[in-house]
Structure formats: structure tokens, C-alpha cells
Amino acid sequence: MESSREVVTLQFGHYANFVGTHWWNIQESSFIYDPKQAGSKEVNTDILFREGTNLNKQVTYTPRLILWDLKGSLNSLRKEGTLYDFRAERKSEWDGDVTVNKKPRIEKNEFLKDLEKQEEAYVVPTEYEDMELGQGDGSKNDSETTEDEPMKDDDSPVFGQKFYNLDDSVQVWSDFLNIHLHPKSVNIINEFSHGSTEQPFDVYGCGYQTISETDTWTEAEDRLHFFTEECDQLQGFQILVDTHDAFSGVATTVLEYLGDDFPSKSILTFGTSPAVFPDPEHNSQHILNTVLSYNKVSSLSSLFIPLSLNSSAWLSKPNTHISYRKFPNAIYKPHLNYHTSAILAACLENSTLPYRLCKKNGHMKDITHSFHSMGRKVGALMAALPFPLGEDSSLVETFMQLDGEMPWTSVSPNVTTETKPWMMSSVLRGIPEENALTSNIKPEFAQILRDCTSVSDVLQLFVTESFPGTLNAGCVVSSPCKVVTPYPHIFTPNINNGGLVSTMLRNPMQGVDSVPVMSSIQSTKDSGKMVGELYTEAKKINIKRFHRFLATGLEEDEFKETLEELINLSENYDD
């Protein structure tokens, strides 16, 4: 019996939940349901997912997830989810008149409507539901149908194969959620509304104060206990946190608790920032939140990795030219969180594989505790999405054609791919073994390739030759990364349905089902440079002008001390 080695995931903030939603969707689309194929399963889904039963004694499979967001961020999604029966009316102790105010029903997009129909088609009504529908004892003549009943005939379109363009219909992360969540997963901070300009949730100290309130914290602590106490071999925690707003303060409070109650567990934290901020005039405010969160969150984490497709995530001048990360075979819209979060999610899915595999007993500590030596607790993430393998090419040929260039793009702000890392954890997935080598090996390369017989051998050789002196742990997974609906259509037409570079252009109405991916978590001097650039931008800000930060408890001396700690963190990366 394989070890569970459970991991609990925490998500703080709206953009973090965009990334997390894509991440969970990618994992769910990779589930193997056919018992005959169970032996080929490479990823142990029990590490991040939990099995349970709902009130109807039906088996459920939901993420070990707790997320935080604001009122109005769920749209049509119910906070408790739909797996459990919450339709029973609560009794009110109030004897006076009651006025019921109903919110207007939120229209679901095409994807959610079809998802709902698909689920209805396979749900067997309980006796209680039959009685609700006026069907007496639940019996029904097979020939009886209604106009609203979903069709299940073999000629109907397959839900997963339908082509959707959700670019204009996704407003919040729940608009493309393809999985069920446990009733204890969603935490909503009702004191603040999503998108509010009158009372924005955008100051670090405000988040710290809000989560620290007795009732709010009691509920959060209850949920943390629920998910952690059912784990037999808890590895640690995956954290996604928006570092540019008040959710960084919420995360700090929870991380302090985790450090006290789970001192031996790994905490791998990813700091997320959108590529485009809707309010660039608040850049200085974003910088202040980022300074406070980077300093606190990195100190409370085993390893902290900032993520953004904005090449320079903090710029004090609103009109400064902004550049975005480019991927050779992907075209995305930087202003759409739906697009940028999808790329980050695929990178996370790939880079976290080493501690989520079935037959390799990797552990989070293999990454987190190896990387944070000498006070270097801030890492970087690189990824090739998709990895540029041609239809008729081999892995060896692909690496050779790079001619010294790196195959990946940095998805950490202010970090480049040119600097050689001190340490790295590389993962390559989706390359068939038959594509590892080529029969047309040039004589000058025959000697160096003589011991290569597999994808793993080729990867190890590439890393060794490209990064001499770098400590590296390599990992190969044969199954590709699933990018089916509702993943956005960001791949160029020369990428075929299986994610390979092709000479034939893909049909415009055909999506990409899966892609090979290569990723690399790195400890690099550029991370120190990144922190140093953040310090430089923050030092230009006059904290006395930001009254809301001071009103939530930030003192001038404390801010100066934070800046000093930030520059000390940067200096840890000096040779």
C-alpha cells in the first residue's frame, strides 16, 4: 500500500484562487478512473485530495484545501459547495416580521451550464429528492422523460470535447471551477467586498487585523484542524498568497500559527501577483504590501517563490513601460487573470511533482530544506510551456538545437534565465521514451551520448553539461500535463492536439489536450537581485503619505526595520 504523505493547500486572495482553480482543474483532468489503467498511475492523487462521504453516503473526492476570498468573489458558486445537502431551512428564533431580500440570480456561463447538465445526467436521485420532485416512492417508468431531463444518448456531444472560448465570460475564479470543494474549504471575509473601491481590502495591516479577530480566527483554526488532523503522514503545506494586497497580512497570521503548531513540517509558499494591475496609480501601495509580505512570508516559510508574468512586478512610476514574459509557443493576454493564472498553474503542477509521485517517495523537505541554506529562502521558478519537442524529433535533438540557450522562461519577477543557479530541482514530463534518442547522432556527440538510454539519462546529461557545478535533482514523468477544458486556448496553431510542435497548423476550433512541460525551481543570485530591486523601489516611498498603512498599525520605525531586513536578505545572495 502506497504512503499517503499528505499535503494541505492554503490559498489567500483572488488571484491566488485563479491560479489554484486552474491547478485543481489540471489535476482532476489527469485522474485515472479505469481500474485496468490504475497500474500506470504515476501521480499519487491522495497526497493533495481526500476521500470522504456526503450526507447521502456517496463517496466524495475533494482537495485538502482551505481558501480565503472576499464577499462577492464566488458568483454562482455556493460557499458550502453542492456535495452536501444544505437545503433544510434553518429555524429562526425571531418572532417579529421578517423581510426576505433575494439577490438577483447570477447567470452562469456556457461551460458551467454544460457542467451542471453533465452532472445531473449521472446523478441518481435519493429518496428524499424523489419526494421533493413529487415522484412518490421514487419509481419511474423508463419510457418517461421530461423536456428538462438531460439527454444521455450515445450520439450526444461529449462534454469534455466541446470547444469553449471563455475569455469574455470569466470574471471570477469560480466561473471555471471544474471540481467540487469540501464545505470547509471556502472562507469568505464578509466585512469586505470583492472589487470594492469604497472599502478596498488592499492594506497589509488590514488583513492581519481582520483574520486576528476572534470569530474569524476561530473558524479558520477549526478548518485547519479538520484537514490536518485527518492526515496520517502530513508532509507540510503548499501556500498560494497574493503578495500585493491585504491577503498577505491574512497569510502572515496563518503562517505564524503553522510555525507554532507544526514546526517540523515543510511550508512551500508561492507569492502570486497578476501581470496587470487594474489600478496602476496604486503601484506604491502594491510595493508597500509586497515589501511587508516578502519580508514576513519568506521568514515564516521553508521556501518562498514569487510568481508573476510581469517581468518587473513592482514599478513606482505608473507610466513606466511594462514587459511581460514570452513563451515561444504560447500567446496569452496579460490583462486576463484567466490566462496568466493558467500558465502559472501549469508551472506549479509540474514543479511540485517530485513530492507527489506514487513510486518515488519524494518529500517536500527534499526541496524546501535543501534550498534555504545560508539564509537564501527566496527561490525562482523557470518553465518551458510547452516543452518544444517536434512531432518527428527527439529529446536529444531538441536540446542540441537550443545551442546553449535555456529551454525555459522565468515566471518569477525580476529574475532572468542567464544566471547559472547554485541549486535546482528540474522536472520534465510528457516525453515518450521512444523520443529520447535519435539514430542520426553526429560522430562528435556519439561519445558523450553513449550511456544515454532513456529520457531520464538525456535530462541528466543536459543539466550536467549546461550547469557544471550546480547541485541538481532531476525528475521525469512520462504522462503529459492535461490542459483540456476549461484551460484557455493560449497555444499557437503549430502546437498539435498532443502538445508537440508540428509543421501542420491545428484547426482553429480544436483545442490542445495535453502538453509536455519542463520546469526548474532554482536558488539563484538573481533572487537576491530581485529582493534588492524591491528594496530600491520601496526606499523611494514616503511612508508618512500612506495613512491607511499607519492606521492599521505600521509604524515608521517598523517600516525602516523591514527595509533593513529586506536588504540583509538580498545580501545573503552575494558570492
C-alpha positions as CSV (number, residue, x, y, z in Angstrom):
1,M,0.0,0.0,0.0
2,E,1.4,3.4,-1.0
3,S,2.1,6.0,1.6
4,S,-0.3,9.0,1.6
5,R,2.3,11.6,2.6
6,E,-0.5,14.2,2.7
7,V,-0.1,17.9,1.9
8,V,-2.7,20.6,2.8
9,T,-3.0,23.6,0.4
10,L,-3.9,27.1,1.5
11,Q,-4.9,29.9,-0.9
12,F,-5.1,33.5,0.1
13,G,-6.6,36.1,-2.3
14,H,-8.5,36.4,-5.5
15,Y,-5.6,36.0,-8.0
16,A,-4.1,33.1,-5.9
17,N,-7.5,31.4,-6.2
18,F,-7.4,31.9,-10.0
19,V,-4.1,30.1,-10.1
20,G,-5.3,27.4,-7.6
21,T,-8.5,26.8,-9.6
22,H,-6.5,26.0,-12.8
23,W,-4.2,23.9,-10.7
24,W,-7.0,21.8,-9.3
25,N,-8.7,21.5,-12.7
26,I,-5.4,20.2,-14.3
27,Q,-5.1,17.6,-11.6
28,E,-8.7,16.5,-11.8
29,S,-8.4,16.1,-15.6
30,S,-5.5,13.7,-15.0
31,F,-7.4,11.3,-12.7
32,I,-7.4,7.7,-13.9
33,Y,-10.8,6.1,-13.3
34,D,-10.3,2.9,-15.3
35,P,-9.2,0.1,-12.9
36,K,-7.3,-1.5,-15.8
37,Q,-5.1,1.6,-16.1
38,A,-4.5,2.0,-12.4
39,G,-1.1,0.3,-12.5
40,S,0.2,3.0,-14.9
41,K,-0.7,5.9,-12.5
42,E,2.3,8.0,-11.8
43,V,0.9,10.7,-9.5
44,N,-0.5,9.9,-6.1
45,T,-3.7,11.9,-6.0
46,D,-4.3,11.0,-2.4
47,I,-1.5,13.4,-1.4
48,L,-3.5,16.5,-2.3
49,F,-7.0,15.1,-2.3
50,R,-9.1,13.4,0.4
51,E,-11.8,10.8,0.2
52,G,-15.0,11.2,2.2
53,T,-18.8,10.7,2.1
54,N,-21.5,13.2,1.8
55,L,-24.9,13.2,3.7
56,N,-26.3,10.7,1.2
57,K,-23.4,8.3,2.0
58,Q,-21.9,8.9,-1.5
59,V,-18.2,8.8,-1.9
60,T,-16.6,12.2,-2.5
61,Y,-13.1,13.2,-3.5
62,T,-12.1,16.8,-2.8
63,P,-8.9,18.8,-2.4
64,R,-7.3,19.2,1.0
65,L,-7.8,22.9,0.5
66,I,-8.6,26.0,2.5
67,L,-9.0,29.2,0.6
68,W,-9.8,32.8,1.6
69,D,-11.5,35.4,-0.5
70,L,-14.0,38.3,-0.2
71,K,-17.7,38.6,-0.4
72,G,-18.9,38.7,-4.0
73,S,-16.0,36.6,-5.3
74,L,-18.0,33.3,-5.8
75,N,-20.6,34.4,-8.3
76,S,-22.8,31.3,-8.8
77,L,-20.7,29.0,-6.5
78,R,-22.2,28.2,-3.1
79,K,-19.8,28.7,-0.3
80,E,-20.7,25.2,1.1
81,G,-20.5,23.6,-2.4
82,T,-23.0,21.2,-3.8
83,L,-21.8,17.8,-2.4
84,Y,-23.7,18.2,0.8
85,D,-27.4,18.8,1.4
86,F,-27.9,22.3,2.9
87,R,-31.4,22.8,1.7
88,A,-33.1,22.2,5.1
89,E,-34.3,25.6,6.3
90,R,-32.8,26.9,9.5
91,K,-35.2,27.7,12.3
92,S,-35.3,31.3,13.3
93,E,-35.8,32.4,17.0
94,W,-37.0,35.8,15.9
95,D,-40.8,36.3,16.4
96,G,-41.2,39.6,14.6
97,D,-41.7,40.4,11.0
98,V,-39.1,39.1,8.6
99,T,-38.2,40.7,5.3
100,V,-36.5,38.4,2.8
101,N,-34.2,40.1,0.3
102,K,-33.2,37.8,-2.6
103,K,-30.2,38.6,-4.7
104,P,-30.7,38.5,-8.5
105,R,-29.7,35.2,-9.9
106,I,-26.3,35.2,-11.5
107,E,-26.2,33.8,-15.0
108,K,-23.8,31.0,-15.5
109,N,-21.5,30.9,-18.5
110,E,-21.8,28.2,-21.1
111,F,-19.2,26.0,-19.5
112,L,-20.8,26.0,-16.1
113,K,-24.2,25.3,-17.6
114,D,-22.9,22.3,-19.5
115,L,-21.0,21.1,-16.5
116,E,-24.2,21.3,-14.5
117,K,-26.1,19.3,-17.1
118,Q,-23.4,16.7,-17.3
119,E,-23.6,16.1,-13.5
120,E,-27.4,16.0,-13.5
121,A,-27.2,13.3,-16.1
122,Y,-25.2,11.0,-13.9
123,V,-26.8,11.7,-10.5
124,V,-29.2,9.1,-9.2
125,P,-31.8,10.9,-7.1
126,T,-32.1,9.9,-3.5
127,E,-35.5,9.0,-2.0
128,Y,-35.6,12.5,-0.4
129,E,-35.0,14.1,-3.8
130,D,-37.7,11.9,-5.4
131,M,-40.2,13.0,-2.9
132,E,-39.3,16.7,-3.5
133,L,-39.9,16.2,-7.2
134,G,-43.3,14.7,-6.5
135,Q,-42.4,11.2,-7.7
136,G,-43.8,9.3,-4.7
137,D,-41.8,6.2,-4.0
138,G,-39.0,7.1,-6.4
139,S,-40.1,4.6,-9.0
140,K,-40.2,5.7,-12.6
141,N,-41.1,4.2,-15.9
142,D,-38.0,4.0,-18.1
143,S,-40.0,5.4,-21.0
144,E,-41.0,8.5,-19.2
145,T,-39.0,11.6,-19.9
146,T,-39.3,15.4,-19.4
147,E,-38.2,18.2,-21.6
148,D,-35.7,19.4,-18.9
149,E,-34.2,16.0,-18.4
150,P,-30.6,15.8,-19.8
151,M,-30.1,13.5,-22.8
152,K,-27.7,10.6,-22.3
153,D,-27.8,9.1,-25.7
154,D,-24.5,7.9,-27.2
155,D,-24.8,10.3,-30.1
156,S,-24.8,13.5,-27.9
157,P,-21.7,15.7,-27.9
158,V,-19.1,14.7,-25.3
159,F,-18.8,17.5,-22.7
160,G,-15.0,17.3,-22.5
161,Q,-14.6,17.6,-26.2
162,K,-16.6,20.8,-26.7
163,F,-14.7,23.9,-27.8
164,Y,-15.3,26.8,-25.4
165,N,-13.9,30.4,-25.5
166,L,-14.3,31.7,-22.0
167,D,-12.1,34.8,-22.3
168,D,-15.0,37.2,-22.1
169,S,-17.2,35.2,-19.7
170,V,-14.8,34.5,-16.8
171,Q,-15.0,37.3,-14.2
172,V,-14.0,35.4,-11.1
173,W,-12.2,32.1,-10.4
174,S,-15.4,30.2,-9.7
175,D,-16.5,30.8,-13.3
176,F,-14.3,28.0,-14.5
177,L,-14.1,25.7,-11.4
178,N,-14.3,22.1,-12.7
179,I,-14.2,20.3,-9.3
180,H,-16.2,20.0,-6.1
181,L,-14.9,21.6,-2.9
182,H,-15.4,20.4,0.6
183,P,-17.8,22.6,2.7
184,K,-14.9,23.6,5.0
185,S,-12.7,24.7,2.1
186,V,-14.1,28.2,1.4
187,N,-13.6,31.1,3.8
188,I,-15.3,34.3,2.9
189,I,-14.3,37.6,4.6
190,N,-17.7,39.2,4.7
191,E,-16.6,42.6,6.0
192,F,-15.1,43.4,2.6
193,S,-16.5,43.1,-0.9
194,H,-14.5,41.9,-4.0
195,G,-13.8,44.8,-6.3
196,S,-15.0,47.5,-3.9
197,T,-13.4,50.9,-4.4
198,E,-15.1,52.5,-1.3
199,Q,-13.7,50.0,1.1
200,P,-10.9,48.1,-0.6
201,F,-9.1,45.2,1.0
202,D,-5.6,46.4,0.0
203,V,-3.5,47.2,3.0
204,Y,-1.3,44.5,4.7
205,G,-2.2,45.5,8.2
206,C,-5.9,45.4,7.5
207,G,-5.6,41.7,6.5
208,Y,-3.6,41.0,9.6
209,Q,-6.2,42.6,11.8
210,T,-9.2,41.0,10.1
211,I,-8.0,37.4,10.4
212,S,-6.9,38.0,14.0
213,E,-10.5,38.9,15.1
214,T,-11.8,36.2,17.5
215,D,-14.7,34.8,15.4
216,T,-12.8,34.9,12.1
217,W,-9.7,33.2,13.6
218,T,-11.7,30.6,15.4
219,E,-13.4,29.5,12.2
220,A,-10.1,29.4,10.4
221,E,-8.4,27.4,13.1
222,D,-11.3,24.9,13.1
223,R,-10.8,24.3,9.4
224,L,-7.1,23.9,9.8
225,H,-7.7,21.3,12.5
226,F,-10.2,19.5,10.3
227,F,-7.8,19.0,7.4
228,T,-4.6,18.4,9.3
229,E,-6.0,16.0,12.0
230,E,-7.2,13.5,9.4
231,C,-3.7,13.2,7.9
232,D,-1.6,10.3,8.9
233,Q,1.8,11.4,7.4
234,L,1.5,15.1,6.8
235,Q,4.4,16.4,4.7
236,G,3.6,20.0,5.0
237,F,1.7,22.9,3.4
238,Q,1.5,24.4,-0.1
239,I,0.7,28.1,0.2
240,L,-0.5,30.4,-2.6
241,V,-0.8,34.0,-1.5
242,D,-1.4,37.4,-3.2
243,T,1.5,39.5,-2.0
244,H,0.2,42.8,-3.4
245,D,-2.9,43.3,-1.2
246,A,-4.3,42.7,2.3
247,F,-4.3,38.9,1.9
248,S,-0.6,38.9,2.5
249,G,-1.5,40.0,6.1
250,V,-4.0,37.2,6.4
251,A,-1.4,34.7,5.2
252,T,1.2,36.0,7.7
253,T,-1.2,35.3,10.6
254,V,-1.9,31.8,9.4
255,L,1.8,31.1,8.8
256,E,2.7,32.2,12.3
257,Y,0.2,29.7,13.6
258,L,1.6,26.9,11.3
259,G,5.1,27.6,12.5
260,D,4.0,27.3,16.2
261,D,1.8,24.2,15.8
262,F,3.7,22.3,13.0
263,P,7.3,23.3,13.5
264,S,8.6,20.1,11.8
265,K,6.5,20.4,8.7
266,S,7.6,22.0,5.4
267,I,5.9,25.2,4.2
268,L,6.4,25.8,0.5
269,T,5.0,29.2,-0.3
270,F,4.3,30.8,-3.7
271,G,3.7,34.5,-3.8
272,T,1.4,35.4,-6.7
273,S,0.9,38.7,-8.5
274,P,-1.2,39.4,-11.6
275,A,0.6,40.5,-14.7
276,V,-1.5,43.6,-14.9
277,F,-3.0,45.6,-12.1
278,P,-6.3,47.3,-12.8
279,D,-5.2,50.4,-10.8
280,P,-1.6,51.3,-11.7
281,E,-1.9,54.6,-9.8
282,H,-1.7,52.4,-6.7
283,N,1.7,51.0,-7.6
284,S,3.3,52.4,-4.5
285,Q,0.7,50.7,-2.4
286,H,1.4,47.4,-4.1
287,I,5.1,47.9,-3.4
288,L,4.5,48.5,0.3
289,N,2.3,45.4,0.6
290,T,4.9,43.4,-1.3
291,V,7.8,44.6,1.0
292,L,5.9,43.7,4.1
293,S,4.7,40.3,2.7
294,Y,8.1,39.3,1.2
295,N,9.8,40.0,4.5
296,K,7.3,38.3,6.7
297,V,6.2,35.4,4.5
298,S,9.7,34.4,3.5
299,S,10.8,34.3,7.1
300,L,7.9,32.1,8.1
301,S,8.2,29.7,5.1
302,S,10.6,26.9,4.4
303,L,11.0,28.2,0.9
304,F,9.3,31.3,-0.8
305,I,9.0,31.5,-4.6
306,P,7.5,34.7,-6.1
307,L,5.4,34.2,-9.3
308,S,4.3,36.7,-11.9
309,L,4.3,37.0,-15.7
310,N,5.1,40.7,-15.3
311,S,8.9,40.9,-15.9
312,S,9.2,43.7,-13.3
313,A,6.4,43.3,-10.8
314,W,7.0,46.5,-8.9
315,L,7.4,49.8,-10.5
316,S,6.9,53.0,-8.5
317,K,6.0,55.2,-11.6
318,P,2.6,54.4,-13.1
319,N,3.6,55.2,-16.7
320,T,6.7,53.1,-16.7
321,H,6.8,50.6,-19.7
322,I,5.7,47.1,-18.6
323,S,7.1,44.0,-20.2
324,Y,5.6,40.5,-19.9
325,R,7.1,37.1,-20.1
326,K,7.1,35.5,-23.5
327,F,6.7,31.8,-24.4
328,P,7.7,30.7,-27.9
329,N,4.7,28.5,-28.5
330,A,2.0,30.3,-26.4
331,I,0.2,33.6,-26.9
332,Y,-1.7,34.9,-23.9
333,K,-3.5,38.1,-22.9
334,P,-1.6,39.7,-20.0
335,H,-4.7,41.6,-18.8
336,L,-6.7,38.4,-18.3
337,N,-6.2,36.7,-15.0
338,Y,-7.9,33.7,-16.6
339,H,-4.9,33.4,-19.0
340,T,-1.9,34.3,-16.8
341,S,-3.0,32.2,-13.9
342,A,-3.4,29.2,-16.3
343,I,0.3,29.4,-17.2
344,L,1.4,29.7,-13.5
345,A,-0.8,26.8,-12.6
346,A,0.8,24.5,-15.2
347,C,4.2,25.5,-13.9
348,L,3.2,24.7,-10.3
349,E,1.7,21.4,-11.3
350,N,4.9,20.4,-12.9
351,S,7.4,21.7,-10.4
352,T,5.6,20.1,-7.4
353,L,5.6,16.6,-8.9
354,P,8.7,15.3,-7.0
355,Y,6.8,15.0,-3.7
356,R,3.5,13.8,-5.3
357,L,4.6,10.6,-7.1
358,C,3.4,7.1,-6.5
359,K,6.6,5.1,-6.8
360,K,9.2,7.7,-5.8
361,N,8.9,8.6,-2.1
362,G,10.0,12.2,-2.6
363,H,9.3,14.7,0.2
364,M,8.7,18.4,0.3
365,K,11.7,18.7,2.5
366,D,13.9,17.5,-0.4
367,I,13.2,20.8,-2.0
368,T,12.4,23.3,0.8
369,H,15.2,22.3,3.2
370,S,17.8,21.9,0.5
371,F,17.2,25.3,-0.9
372,H,17.2,27.6,2.1
373,S,20.8,27.2,3.2
374,M,22.7,30.4,4.1
375,G,19.5,32.3,4.6
376,R,18.6,32.0,0.9
377,K,14.9,31.3,1.5
378,V,13.7,33.0,-1.7
379,G,13.8,30.9,-4.9
380,A,12.8,31.3,-8.5
381,L,10.8,29.2,-11.0
382,M,11.5,28.6,-14.7
383,A,9.3,26.7,-17.1
384,A,9.0,25.7,-20.8
385,L,5.3,25.6,-21.6
386,P,5.1,23.6,-23.8
387,F,8.5,22.0,-24.0
388,P,9.4,22.4,-27.7
389,L,9.5,18.8,-28.9
390,G,8.8,18.3,-32.6
391,E,6.5,15.6,-33.9
392,D,9.4,13.9,-35.7
393,S,12.1,15.0,-33.4
394,S,13.9,13.6,-30.3
395,L,14.7,15.0,-26.9
396,V,18.4,14.9,-27.7
397,E,17.9,16.9,-30.9
398,T,15.7,19.4,-29.1
399,F,18.4,20.1,-26.5
400,M,21.1,20.3,-29.2
401,Q,19.1,22.8,-31.2
402,L,19.0,25.1,-28.2
403,D,22.7,25.9,-28.9
404,G,23.4,27.0,-25.3
405,E,20.1,28.8,-24.8
406,M,17.8,27.7,-22.0
407,P,14.6,26.0,-22.9
408,W,12.6,27.8,-20.3
409,T,11.2,31.2,-19.3
410,S,11.3,32.7,-15.9
411,V,7.9,33.0,-14.2
412,S,9.5,34.8,-11.2
413,P,9.5,38.6,-11.4
414,N,12.9,40.4,-11.9
415,V,14.7,37.1,-12.5
416,T,16.4,36.1,-15.7
417,T,17.4,32.8,-17.2
418,E,21.0,33.8,-17.9
419,T,22.4,33.4,-14.4
420,K,23.7,30.0,-13.5
421,P,21.9,28.7,-10.4
422,W,23.6,27.3,-7.3
423,M,20.9,24.6,-6.9
424,M,17.9,23.4,-8.9
425,S,15.1,20.9,-9.0
426,S,14.2,20.0,-12.6
427,V,11.1,18.2,-13.8
428,L,10.5,17.0,-17.4
429,R,7.2,15.4,-18.2
430,G,5.3,14.2,-21.3
431,I,8.3,13.0,-23.4
432,P,7.7,9.4,-24.7
433,E,10.7,7.1,-24.1
434,E,10.8,6.4,-27.9
435,N,11.5,10.1,-28.4
436,A,14.5,10.2,-26.1
437,L,17.2,9.4,-28.7
438,T,17.8,9.7,-32.4
439,S,19.5,7.4,-34.8
440,N,21.2,10.4,-36.6
441,I,23.7,11.2,-33.9
442,K,26.7,13.1,-35.2
443,P,30.0,11.5,-34.6
444,E,31.2,14.3,-32.3
445,F,28.3,13.7,-30.0
446,A,28.3,9.9,-30.1
447,Q,30.9,9.6,-27.3
448,I,29.0,11.8,-24.8
449,L,25.7,10.1,-25.5
450,R,27.0,6.5,-25.3
451,D,25.5,5.9,-21.8
452,C,22.1,7.5,-22.6
453,T,19.3,5.0,-22.9
454,S,16.2,6.9,-21.6
455,V,14.6,10.3,-21.1
456,S,16.0,10.5,-17.6
457,D,19.5,9.9,-18.9
458,V,19.2,12.6,-21.5
459,L,17.8,15.1,-18.9
460,Q,20.6,14.4,-16.5
461,L,23.2,14.8,-19.3
462,F,21.7,18.2,-20.4
463,V,21.7,19.5,-16.8
464,T,25.2,18.4,-16.1
465,E,26.6,19.8,-19.3
466,S,24.6,23.1,-19.1
467,F,25.1,23.8,-15.4
468,P,28.5,22.5,-14.3
469,G,28.9,22.9,-10.6
470,T,25.1,23.2,-10.0
471,L,23.6,20.8,-7.5
472,N,20.6,19.3,-9.2
473,A,17.8,16.8,-8.5
474,G,16.1,15.6,-11.7
475,C,12.7,14.0,-12.1
476,V,11.0,12.5,-15.2
477,V,7.3,11.8,-15.5
478,S,6.0,10.1,-18.7
479,S,2.4,11.5,-18.6
480,P,1.9,15.0,-20.1
481,C,0.2,17.9,-18.4
482,K,-3.5,18.0,-19.2
483,V,-4.8,21.3,-20.5
484,V,-8.3,20.4,-21.5
485,T,-11.4,22.5,-20.9
486,P,-11.6,24.9,-19.2
487,Y,-8.0,25.7,-19.7
488,P,-7.7,28.7,-22.1
489,H,-6.7,28.4,-25.7
490,I,-3.2,30.0,-25.5
491,F,-1.1,27.7,-27.6
492,T,0.0,28.7,-31.1
493,P,-1.5,26.9,-34.1
494,N,1.7,25.0,-34.7
495,I,1.2,23.0,-31.5
496,N,-0.8,19.9,-32.2
497,N,-3.5,18.3,-30.0
498,G,-0.9,16.4,-28.1
499,G,1.3,19.5,-27.4
500,L,4.1,18.7,-29.9
501,V,5.5,21.3,-32.4
502,S,4.0,20.4,-35.8
503,T,4.5,21.5,-39.4
504,M,0.7,21.4,-39.9
505,L,-1.4,24.1,-38.3
506,R,-4.1,23.0,-35.8
507,N,-7.8,23.6,-36.7
508,P,-8.8,27.0,-35.1
509,M,-11.8,25.2,-33.4
510,Q,-9.6,22.5,-32.0
511,G,-8.0,22.8,-28.6
512,V,-4.9,21.2,-27.1
513,D,-5.5,18.3,-24.8
514,S,-2.0,17.9,-23.2
515,V,1.5,19.4,-23.4
516,P,5.0,18.3,-22.4
517,V,6.4,20.6,-19.8
518,M,9.9,21.3,-18.3
519,S,10.3,23.3,-15.1
520,S,13.1,24.2,-12.7
521,I,13.0,25.6,-9.2
522,Q,16.2,27.4,-8.7
523,S,18.3,29.0,-6.0
524,T,20.0,31.8,-7.9
525,K,21.8,35.1,-7.4
526,D,19.0,36.8,-9.3
527,S,16.6,36.2,-6.4
528,G,18.9,38.4,-4.3
529,K,18.9,40.9,-7.1
530,M,15.1,40.8,-7.2
531,V,14.8,41.5,-3.5
532,G,17.4,44.3,-3.8
533,E,15.3,45.9,-6.6
534,L,12.2,45.7,-4.4
535,Y,14.2,47.5,-1.6
536,T,15.3,50.2,-4.0
537,E,11.7,50.9,-5.2
538,A,10.4,50.8,-1.6
539,K,13.0,53.2,-0.3
540,K,11.7,55.9,-2.7
541,I,8.3,55.8,-0.9
542,N,7.5,58.3,1.9
543,I,5.6,56.1,4.3
544,K,4.1,59.2,6.0
545,R,1.9,59.8,3.0
546,F,0.2,56.4,3.3
547,H,-2.1,57.0,6.3
548,R,-4.1,53.7,5.9
549,F,-0.9,51.7,6.5
550,L,-0.1,53.7,9.6
551,A,-3.7,53.5,10.8
552,T,-3.6,49.7,10.7
553,G,-0.5,49.6,13.0
554,L,2.5,50.1,10.8
555,E,5.0,52.5,12.4
556,E,7.7,54.4,10.6
557,D,10.5,52.8,12.6
558,E,9.0,49.4,11.9
559,F,9.0,50.1,8.2
560,K,12.6,51.2,8.3
561,E,13.5,48.0,10.1
562,T,11.6,46.0,7.5
563,L,13.6,47.6,4.7
564,E,16.8,46.8,6.6
565,E,15.8,43.1,6.9
566,L,15.0,43.1,3.2
567,I,18.4,44.4,2.2
568,N,20.0,41.8,4.6
569,L,18.0,39.1,2.8
570,S,19.3,40.4,-0.5
571,E,22.9,40.3,0.7
572,N,22.6,36.6,1.5
573,Y,22.8,36.0,-2.2
574,D,26.2,37.7,-2.6
575,D,29.0,35.3,-3.6
